[in-house]
């Protein structure tokens, strides 16, 4: 699968000191001996080399490359000095910056990352024309009763994108919490963004802002941050 536009990369800033970047996978990412080996930390190179499927390896490479470059831009160091650790649950974490939140997602031929200076952030993406997605079968596994009822009330041709918007919102929240799909997505209740306001989600008594990222052609992308007063701006 490829990106649906001539655009190959981009990014922007949202509220609450959060910045995100995306790019399409490149031929270098797909090359097992590519120059990416010089840009990533030794531990990431070893992890990448262990992936047997080239496109999975390339997505890992692109995500780590993007995040290191973004952290370097923010912190004023070179990308080679940025170390991305993993929590016990497997979530990415920036070494030396415990208060900084970060998140990585990839789907199809695109990777996207998010960085927030003061607290957690999550981002998730799915191709909007995802093939073989049986929404009716997934609703009882992923959605609350209210979400399921709203989906079933839609015309059939609208259900896939709506479900993906719900799903990326749920997974973005769970990524921000550092737990991912170890937690039942039905425990995250989502109200989707519209053209007038951001959406929100609730999980375990905590409320999250949901922002639809519409700048990545052909993909449904949602960013989650805690619903709280915004901290200082990340970048100018």
RAWO-V876744 format. One record per run of one state. SS is the DSSP state (H for helix, E for strand, L for the rest). FROM is the first residue (numbers start at 1). TO is the last residue. If there is no record, write none. Layout:
ss: <SS & SS>
from: <FROM & FROM>
to: <TO & TO>
This chain:
ss: <L & E & L & E & L & H & L & H & L & H & L & H & L & H & L & E & L & E & L & E & L & E & L & E & L & E & L & H & L & H & L & H & L & H & L & H & L & E & L & E & L & E & L & E & L>
from: <1 & 9 & 15 & 18 & 25 & 27 & 31 & 36 & 40 & 42 & 50 & 54 & 76 & 79 & 82 & 84 & 87 & 92 & 95 & 100 & 108 & 110 & 117 & 119 & 120 & 121 & 128 & 135 & 143 & 145 & 153 & 156 & 177 & 180 & 183 & 185 & 188 & 189 & 192 & 199 & 204 & 206 & 214 & 219 & 227>
to: <8 & 14 & 17 & 24 & 26 & 30 & 35 & 39 & 41 & 49 & 53 & 75 & 78 & 81 & 83 & 86 & 91 & 94 & 99 & 107 & 109 & 116 & 118 & 119 & 120 & 127 & 134 & 142 & 144 & 152 & 155 & 176 & 179 & 182 & 184 & 187 & 188 & 191 & 198 & 203 & 205 & 213 & 218 & 226 & 236>
